[in-house]
Amino acid sequence: MLTSVEHHPGRKIDHLIVFVLTALIVSLRSAFSILYS
């Protein structure tokens, strides 16, 4: 697994983008729940 990730640097970027998007969605959902509660 580690060797495949090392040979594909683009995959790390994809995982980073997915992580950032997930964090944004979670923070937005929590903000909306606070606003509309």
Sequence and secondary structure as in RCSB ss.txt:
>XXXX:A:sequence
MLTSVEHHPGRKIDHLIVFVLTALIVSLRSAFSILYS
>XXXX:A:secstr
 HHHHHH HHHHHHHHHHHHHHHHHHHHHHHHHHHH 
